Amino acid sequence: NSPDGTGEVAKKLQSIFGGNKIPKFIPEFIKLQKQHDYDIVTGTRYASNGGVSGWDLKRKLISRTANYIAQVLLRPKASDLTGSFRLYKKAVLQDLVSRCTSRGYVFQMEMIVLASSLGYKIGEVGITFVDRFYGESKLGGTEIIQYIMGLLHLFCTC
């Protein structure tokens, strides 16, 4: 019973996200952003108390390796470039979206690399990513090629 209707919104989101645990981290994102005036707060599976649930060893190795290579080549100020659970200041998001040229999977990576190169302040919250209950992962040969091409593009341009 919230007078502003947020209770109903929360119920609707709960029905959409089901068992996914990611929404529970939202208050922590907001708190960290307010405490440090971060331009971006990003969820990370690879720092502090972050992790994944429901992935087999092969998928974990692919993800870790992809992030490690990106860290070495791009030197971003974030430990998880491919995660998409983020909080942006509105003006920062508008600026980054207007500058990004990537499409698809690489877009998330470009957003953080570009933000880092522009000097935006980035904070991180360790999250536990819970694998999807429905549908299939989009990770396949095409996505891996897109990732490599995107990585090379960012290395040459950022």
N, C-alpha and C positions, 0 to 999 in steps of 0.2 A: 504493500500500500504506500506508494510514493506519490506525493502530490504533483511532482513534475513528470511522471510517466516513466521514469528510468527503471522502475521495477518491472514493468511490462517489457521494456526493451531487453532487460537482463534475462527474463524468462524466454523470450524469443531467441536470443543468442544462445542460451543454454540448449534449446531444442536443436539448433543448427549445429553447434559444435559437439554435442553429445559427450562422449567420454574423453575428448581431447582436453588435456590439462593446461594448455597454454594460457587461456583467459585468466587463470588464477594469478598469473604474474603481473597483470596490468597494474595493480596498486603499487607494486615494487618499482615498476618503470616510472610511474608518475612521481613517486617519492624521490627517487634518485635524480630525476630531471629537475625537480624543484630544489633539491639540496645543492646541486652543483651547476645549475643553469646550463645543462647540456643541450646542444642543438639537436642531437640524436641520441636515443637510448636504444640499444639493440640487444636482442636476446642471443645468447651464445651457448652452444652445446659444448664448446671446447675450453672454457675457462671456469674458474671457481667451482661452483657446485653443479655445473651444467652436465648434460648427458643426453642419451637417446634410449628409448625403450621400444622394443619390437623389431629391431633391425638385426639381420644376420651378420656374421663376421665379414663376409664379402662386402656388404653395403657399408659397414663401418669403416673398413679399410679404404674403400674408394673415396668416401667422404673425407676422411682424415688426410689422405694423400692429396686430394684436390685442394683442400684448404692449406696444407703445408706448402705446396708448390706456389699457390697464390701469395702466401705470406712471404716467401723468399723473393719472388719476382716483384711484387707490388708494394711491399712494406706499408700496409694500411695500419690504421690505429684501431683495429678491431680484430678479434680472433676468429670470428665466424662470418665469412663473406657471403655465404650462400643462404644463410637464414633470412627469412622474410618477416619475422616478427619484430617490428620496430615502432618506435614512437619518434615522430619528427615534429619540430616546431613548424608551424604552417608556412612561414616565409622561407625557411630552409628547404622544405619539401618542394615548394613551388620553384625555387631557384634550381635545385638539383634536377627536377623533372624537365625543366626547360633546357638544361644543358646535356642531358643524357641522350645518347644516340643508339644504345643497344636495345635489342628486342629479346623477348623470351627470358630464358633462365639467367642469362648474363646480366640482365638489367639490375638485379639486386647487388651484384658484385660491383658494377660500375657506380651505383649510387654511393656506396661506402668509400670506394677508392677516390672518387671525385670529391666527396665531402672531406676526406682526409687531406687531399691535396689543396683544397681551398681553405683549410684551417678551421673547419667546423669542429666544435668540441663533441667528442663521441664517448658515451658511457656504455657500460655493459652490465647485463644482469644474466647470471647463469640460469638457464632454463633446462628442463627435461623435455625433450621433444618426444611425443608419443606418436608412433607410426599410425597412419590412417587406418580406420576400421573398414572403410568401404573404398572401392576403386583400386586402381593399380598405380604404382609409382611410375613417374614419367621418365625415369632414368634408363636410357638405352643408348645405342650407338650414336644416334643423331644428337642427343643431348651432350654426350661426351665430346663429340666433334665441335659443337657449338661452344662448349666450355673452353676448349683449347684455343679455338679461334678468338673467342672473347678475351681470354687471358693474354694472348699475344697482342691483340688490339689495345688493351688497357696498358700493357707494358710499354708499348710504343707511343701512346698518346697522353698518358697521365704522369 
